[in-house]
Amino acid sequence: MTRPTPLPGRRVRGSHTGRPIMALLDLLGRRWALRVLWELRDGSSPTFRQLQQRCGGVSSSVLADRLRELGQADLVEHAGEGYLLTEQGRTLQESLAPLDAWASGWRPKAAD
């Protein structure tokens, strides 16, 4: 059974009301979703097979599901022969940059 695409206003994991941040985190938390967005960050428009190779290890059915969901969320689009980020997808990438910078300096305390 396929879960519906998490979108603002829809009931999602952790939120009965579908708060936008919860919908986004549910979507990005799905297997391979962040990797697909990462592989599209350079502005190229890889074909399905090229994107599958870049993601190394993702099955074609899971990749198709993620591309469908990311498309329904208006983050990725199929243009010509390949896939690329939409304007919203690009602004999401920009918004994630500070989180990436924070994570690069993340130093958890050693477990005792």
CNS distance restraints for C-alpha pairs under 8 A (distance, minus, plus):
assign (resid   5 and name CA) (resid  27 and name CA) 7.17 0.50 0.50
assign (resid   5 and name CA) (resid  69 and name CA) 5.40 0.50 0.50
assign (resid   5 and name CA) (resid  72 and name CA) 7.17 0.50 0.50
assign (resid   5 and name CA) (resid  73 and name CA) 7.49 0.50 0.50
assign (resid   6 and name CA) (resid  10 and name CA) 6.61 0.50 0.50
assign (resid   6 and name CA) (resid  11 and name CA) 7.68 0.50 0.50
assign (resid   6 and name CA) (resid  12 and name CA) 6.01 0.50 0.50
assign (resid   6 and name CA) (resid  23 and name CA) 5.02 0.50 0.50
assign (resid   6 and name CA) (resid  24 and name CA) 7.00 0.50 0.50
assign (resid   6 and name CA) (resid  26 and name CA) 6.36 0.50 0.50
assign (resid   6 and name CA) (resid  27 and name CA) 5.56 0.50 0.50
assign (resid   6 and name CA) (resid  69 and name CA) 7.99 0.50 0.50
assign (resid   6 and name CA) (resid  73 and name CA) 7.81 0.50 0.50
assign (resid   7 and name CA) (resid  12 and name CA) 7.95 0.50 0.50
assign (resid   7 and name CA) (resid  18 and name CA) 7.12 0.50 0.50
assign (resid   7 and name CA) (resid  20 and name CA) 7.11 0.50 0.50
assign (resid   7 and name CA) (resid  23 and name CA) 5.25 0.50 0.50
assign (resid   7 and name CA) (resid  24 and name CA) 7.10 0.50 0.50
assign (resid   7 and name CA) (resid  27 and name CA) 7.95 0.50 0.50
assign (resid   7 and name CA) (resid  73 and name CA) 6.52 0.50 0.50
assign (resid   8 and name CA) (resid  18 and name CA) 5.26 0.50 0.50
assign (resid   8 and name CA) (resid  19 and name CA) 5.81 0.50 0.50
assign (resid   8 and name CA) (resid  20 and name CA) 4.43 0.50 0.50
assign (resid   8 and name CA) (resid  21 and name CA) 7.86 0.50 0.50
assign (resid   8 and name CA) (resid  22 and name CA) 7.99 0.50 0.50
assign (resid   8 and name CA) (resid  23 and name CA) 5.55 0.50 0.50
assign (resid   8 and name CA) (resid  24 and name CA) 7.71 0.50 0.50
assign (resid   9 and name CA) (resid  17 and name CA) 6.07 0.50 0.50
assign (resid   9 and name CA) (resid  18 and name CA) 4.32 0.50 0.50
assign (resid   9 and name CA) (resid  19 and name CA) 6.18 0.50 0.50
assign (resid   9 and name CA) (resid  20 and name CA) 6.96 0.50 0.50
assign (resid  10 and name CA) (resid  16 and name CA) 7.68 0.50 0.50
assign (resid  10 and name CA) (resid  17 and name CA) 6.48 0.50 0.50
assign (resid  10 and name CA) (resid  18 and name CA) 4.50 0.50 0.50
assign (resid  10 and name CA) (resid  19 and name CA) 7.92 0.50 0.50
assign (resid  10 and name CA) (resid  23 and name CA) 7.53 0.50 0.50
assign (resid  11 and name CA) (resid  15 and name CA) 6.03 0.50 0.50
assign (resid  11 and name CA) (resid  16 and name CA) 4.68 0.50 0.50
assign (resid  11 and name CA) (resid  17 and name CA) 5.44 0.50 0.50
assign (resid  11 and name CA) (resid  18 and name CA) 4.57 0.50 0.50
assign (resid  12 and name CA) (resid  16 and name CA) 6.36 0.50 0.50
assign (resid  12 and name CA) (resid  17 and name CA) 7.74 0.50 0.50
assign (resid  12 and name CA) (resid  18 and name CA) 5.63 0.50 0.50
assign (resid  12 and name CA) (resid  22 and name CA) 7.02 0.50 0.50
assign (resid  12 and name CA) (resid  23 and name CA) 5.95 0.50 0.50
assign (resid  12 and name CA) (resid  26 and name CA) 6.81 0.50 0.50
assign (resid  13 and name CA) (resid  22 and name CA) 7.46 0.50 0.50
assign (resid  13 and name CA) (resid  23 and name CA) 7.80 0.50 0.50
assign (resid  13 and name CA) (resid  26 and name CA) 6.33 0.50 0.50
assign (resid  14 and name CA) (resid  22 and name CA) 6.88 0.50 0.50
assign (resid  15 and name CA) (resid  19 and name CA) 6.55 0.50 0.50
assign (resid  15 and name CA) (resid  22 and name CA) 6.41 0.50 0.50
assign (resid  15 and name CA) (resid  23 and name CA) 7.99 0.50 0.50
assign (resid  18 and name CA) (resid  22 and name CA) 6.43 0.50 0.50
assign (resid  18 and name CA) (resid  23 and name CA) 5.85 0.50 0.50
assign (resid  19 and name CA) (resid  23 and name CA) 6.22 0.50 0.50
assign (resid  20 and name CA) (resid  24 and name CA) 6.15 0.50 0.50
assign (resid  21 and name CA) (resid  25 and name CA) 6.13 0.50 0.50
assign (resid  22 and name CA) (resid  26 and name CA) 6.02 0.50 0.50
assign (resid  23 and name CA) (resid  27 and name CA) 6.17 0.50 0.50
assign (resid  24 and name CA) (resid  28 and name CA) 6.06 0.50 0.50
assign (resid  25 and name CA) (resid  29 and name CA) 5.77 0.50 0.50
assign (resid  26 and name CA) (resid  30 and name CA) 6.64 0.50 0.50
assign (resid  27 and name CA) (resid  33 and name CA) 7.22 0.50 0.50
assign (resid  27 and name CA) (resid  69 and name CA) 7.95 0.50 0.50
assign (resid  28 and name CA) (resid  33 and name CA) 5.50 0.50 0.50
assign (resid  28 and name CA) (resid  34 and name CA) 5.75 0.50 0.50
assign (resid  29 and name CA) (resid  33 and name CA) 6.97 0.50 0.50
assign (resid  29 and name CA) (resid  34 and name CA) 7.53 0.50 0.50
assign (resid  30 and name CA) (resid  34 and name CA) 7.97 0.50 0.50
assign (resid  32 and name CA) (resid  36 and name CA) 6.11 0.50 0.50
assign (resid  32 and name CA) (resid  55 and name CA) 7.99 0.50 0.50
assign (resid  32 and name CA) (resid  58 and name CA) 7.30 0.50 0.50
assign (resid  32 and name CA) (resid  62 and name CA) 7.90 0.50 0.50
assign (resid  32 and name CA) (resid  63 and name CA) 7.44 0.50 0.50
assign (resid  32 and name CA) (resid  66 and name CA) 7.14 0.50 0.50
assign (resid  33 and name CA) (resid  37 and name CA) 6.44 0.50 0.50
assign (resid  33 and name CA) (resid  66 and name CA) 5.90 0.50 0.50
assign (resid  33 and name CA) (resid  70 and name CA) 7.69 0.50 0.50
assign (resid  34 and name CA) (resid  38 and name CA) 6.01 0.50 0.50
assign (resid  35 and name CA) (resid  39 and name CA) 6.10 0.50 0.50
assign (resid  35 and name CA) (resid  55 and name CA) 6.66 0.50 0.50
assign (resid  36 and name CA) (resid  40 and name CA) 6.44 0.50 0.50
assign (resid  36 and name CA) (resid  51 and name CA) 7.59 0.50 0.50
assign (resid  36 and name CA) (resid  55 and name CA) 6.95 0.50 0.50
assign (resid  36 and name CA) (resid  66 and name CA) 7.86 0.50 0.50
assign (resid  36 and name CA) (resid  67 and name CA) 7.96 0.50 0.50
assign (resid  37 and name CA) (resid  41 and name CA) 6.38 0.50 0.50
assign (resid  37 and name CA) (resid  76 and name CA) 7.96 0.50 0.50
assign (resid  37 and name CA) (resid  85 and name CA) 7.53 0.50 0.50
assign (resid  37 and name CA) (resid  89 and name CA) 7.86 0.50 0.50
assign (resid  37 and name CA) (resid  93 and name CA) 7.89 0.50 0.50
assign (resid  39 and name CA) (resid  51 and name CA) 7.30 0.50 0.50
assign (resid  39 and name CA) (resid  54 and name CA) 6.81 0.50 0.50
assign (resid  39 and name CA) (resid  55 and name CA) 7.29 0.50 0.50
assign (resid  40 and name CA) (resid  44 and name CA) 6.54 0.50 0.50
assign (resid  40 and name CA) (resid  45 and name CA) 7.21 0.50 0.50
assign (resid  40 and name CA) (resid  46 and name CA) 7.91 0.50 0.50
assign (resid  40 and name CA) (resid  83 and name CA) 7.64 0.50 0.50
assign (resid  40 and name CA) (resid  84 and name CA) 5.91 0.50 0.50
assign (resid  40 and name CA) (resid  85 and name CA) 6.40 0.50 0.50
assign (resid  41 and name CA) (resid  85 and name CA) 7.40 0.50 0.50
assign (resid  41 and name CA) (resid  90 and name CA) 7.65 0.50 0.50
assign (resid  41 and name CA) (resid  93 and name CA) 7.28 0.50 0.50
assign (resid  43 and name CA) (resid  84 and name CA) 6.60 0.50 0.50
assign (resid  43 and name CA) (resid  85 and name CA) 7.34 0.50 0.50
assign (resid  44 and name CA) (resid  84 and name CA) 6.80 0.50 0.50
assign (resid  45 and name CA) (resid  79 and name CA) 7.67 0.50 0.50
assign (resid  45 and name CA) (resid  81 and name CA) 7.67 0.50 0.50
assign (resid  45 and name CA) (resid  82 and name CA) 4.62 0.50 0.50
assign (resid  45 and name CA) (resid  83 and name CA) 4.82 0.50 0.50
assign (resid  45 and name CA) (resid  84 and name CA) 5.13 0.50 0.50
assign (resid  46 and name CA) (resid  50 and name CA) 5.40 0.50 0.50
assign (resid  46 and name CA) (resid  51 and name CA) 5.59 0.50 0.50
assign (resid  46 and name CA) (resid  81 and name CA) 7.67 0.50 0.50
assign (resid  46 and name CA) (resid  82 and name CA) 4.71 0.50 0.50
assign (resid  46 and name CA) (resid  83 and name CA) 5.70 0.50 0.50
assign (resid  46 and name CA) (resid  84 and name CA) 7.59 0.50 0.50
assign (resid  47 and name CA) (resid  51 and name CA) 6.04 0.50 0.50
assign (resid  47 and name CA) (resid  81 and name CA) 5.87 0.50 0.50
assign (resid  47 and name CA) (resid  82 and name CA) 4.10 0.50 0.50
assign (resid  47 and name CA) (resid  83 and name CA) 6.31 0.50 0.50
assign (resid  48 and name CA) (resid  52 and name CA) 6.10 0.50 0.50
assign (resid  48 and name CA) (resid  82 and name CA) 6.67 0.50 0.50
assign (resid  48 and name CA) (resid  83 and name CA) 7.40 0.50 0.50
assign (resid  49 and name CA) (resid  53 and name CA) 6.22 0.50 0.50
assign (resid  50 and name CA) (resid  54 and name CA) 6.21 0.50 0.50
assign (resid  51 and name CA) (resid  55 and name CA) 6.15 0.50 0.50
assign (resid  52 and name CA) (resid  56 and name CA) 6.26 0.50 0.50
assign (resid  52 and name CA) (resid  57 and name CA) 7.69 0.50 0.50
assign (resid  52 and name CA) (resid  58 and name CA) 6.38 0.50 0.50
assign (resid  52 and name CA) (resid  59 and name CA) 7.64 0.50 0.50
assign (resid  52 and name CA) (resid  60 and name CA) 7.11 0.50 0.50
assign (resid  52 and name CA) (resid  63 and name CA) 7.07 0.50 0.50
assign (resid  53 and name CA) (resid  57 and name CA) 7.76 0.50 0.50
assign (resid  58 and name CA) (resid  62 and name CA) 6.56 0.50 0.50
assign (resid  58 and name CA) (resid  63 and name CA) 6.33 0.50 0.50
assign (resid  59 and name CA) (resid  63 and name CA) 6.18 0.50 0.50
assign (resid  60 and name CA) (resid  64 and name CA) 6.01 0.50 0.50
assign (resid  61 and name CA) (resid  65 and name CA) 6.20 0.50 0.50
assign (resid  62 and name CA) (resid  66 and name CA) 6.18 0.50 0.50
assign (resid  63 and name CA) (resid  67 and name CA) 6.06 0.50 0.50
assign (resid  64 and name CA) (resid  68 and name CA) 6.08 0.50 0.50
assign (resid  65 and name CA) (resid  69 and name CA) 6.16 0.50 0.50
assign (resid  66 and name CA) (resid  70 and name CA) 5.92 0.50 0.50
assign (resid  67 and name CA) (resid  71 and name CA) 5.85 0.50 0.50
assign (resid  67 and name CA) (resid  76 and name CA) 7.01 0.50 0.50
assign (resid  68 and name CA) (resid  72 and name CA) 6.15 0.50 0.50
assign (resid  69 and name CA) (resid  73 and name CA) 6.18 0.50 0.50
assign (resid  70 and name CA) (resid  74 and name CA) 6.27 0.50 0.50
assign (resid  70 and name CA) (resid  75 and name CA) 5.31 0.50 0.50
assign (resid  70 and name CA) (resid  76 and name CA) 5.43 0.50 0.50
assign (resid  71 and name CA) (resid  75 and name CA) 5.77 0.50 0.50
assign (resid  71 and name CA) (resid  76 and name CA) 4.80 0.50 0.50
assign (resid  71 and name CA) (resid  77 and name CA) 5.55 0.50 0.50
assign (resid  74 and name CA) (resid  86 and name CA) 6.56 0.50 0.50
assign (resid  74 and name CA) (resid  88 and name CA) 6.67 0.50 0.50
assign (resid  74 and name CA) (resid  89 and name CA) 7.17 0.50 0.50
assign (resid  75 and name CA) (resid  85 and name CA) 5.77 0.50 0.50
assign (resid  75 and name CA) (resid  86 and name CA) 5.22 0.50 0.50
assign (resid  75 and name CA) (resid  87 and name CA) 7.40 0.50 0.50
assign (resid  75 and name CA) (resid  88 and name CA) 5.56 0.50 0.50
assign (resid  75 and name CA) (resid  89 and name CA) 4.05 0.50 0.50
assign (resid  75 and name CA) (resid  90 and name CA) 7.75 0.50 0.50
assign (resid  76 and name CA) (resid  83 and name CA) 6.77 0.50 0.50
assign (resid  76 and name CA) (resid  84 and name CA) 5.59 0.50 0.50
assign (resid  76 and name CA) (resid  85 and name CA) 4.42 0.50 0.50
assign (resid  76 and name CA) (resid  86 and name CA) 5.27 0.50 0.50
assign (resid  76 and name CA) (resid  89 and name CA) 6.31 0.50 0.50
assign (resid  77 and name CA) (resid  83 and name CA) 5.63 0.50 0.50
assign (resid  77 and name CA) (resid  84 and name CA) 5.58 0.50 0.50
assign (resid  77 and name CA) (resid  85 and name CA) 6.22 0.50 0.50
assign (resid  77 and name CA) (resid  86 and name CA) 6.14 0.50 0.50
assign (resid  78 and name CA) (resid  82 and name CA) 5.70 0.50 0.50
assign (resid  78 and name CA) (resid  83 and name CA) 4.46 0.50 0.50
assign (resid  78 and name CA) (resid  84 and name CA) 6.52 0.50 0.50
assign (resid  79 and name CA) (resid  83 and name CA) 5.87 0.50 0.50
assign (resid  79 and name CA) (resid  84 and name CA) 7.01 0.50 0.50
assign (resid  85 and name CA) (resid  89 and name CA) 4.93 0.50 0.50
assign (resid  85 and name CA) (resid  90 and name CA) 5.93 0.50 0.50
assign (resid  86 and name CA) (resid  90 and name CA) 6.22 0.50 0.50
assign (resid  87 and name CA) (resid  91 and name CA) 6.32 0.50 0.50
assign (resid  88 and name CA) (resid  92 and name CA) 6.10 0.50 0.50
assign (resid  89 and name CA) (resid  93 and name CA) 6.28 0.50 0.50
assign (resid  90 and name CA) (resid  94 and name CA) 6.33 0.50 0.50
assign (resid  91 and name CA) (resid  95 and name CA) 6.09 0.50 0.50
assign (resid  92 and name CA) (resid  96 and name CA) 6.18 0.50 0.50
assign (resid  93 and name CA) (resid  97 and name CA) 6.49 0.50 0.50
assign (resid  95 and name CA) (resid  99 and name CA) 7.79 0.50 0.50
assign (resid  96 and name CA) (resid 100 and name CA) 6.22 0.50 0.50
assign (resid  97 and name CA) (resid 101 and name CA) 6.22 0.50 0.50
assign (resid  98 and name CA) (resid 102 and name CA) 6.12 0.50 0.50
assign (resid  99 and name CA) (resid 103 and name CA) 6.10 0.50 0.50
assign (resid 100 and name CA) (resid 104 and name CA) 6.20 0.50 0.50
assign (resid 101 and name CA) (resid 105 and name CA) 6.83 0.50 0.50
assign (resid 102 and name CA) (resid 106 and name CA) 6.30 0.50 0.50
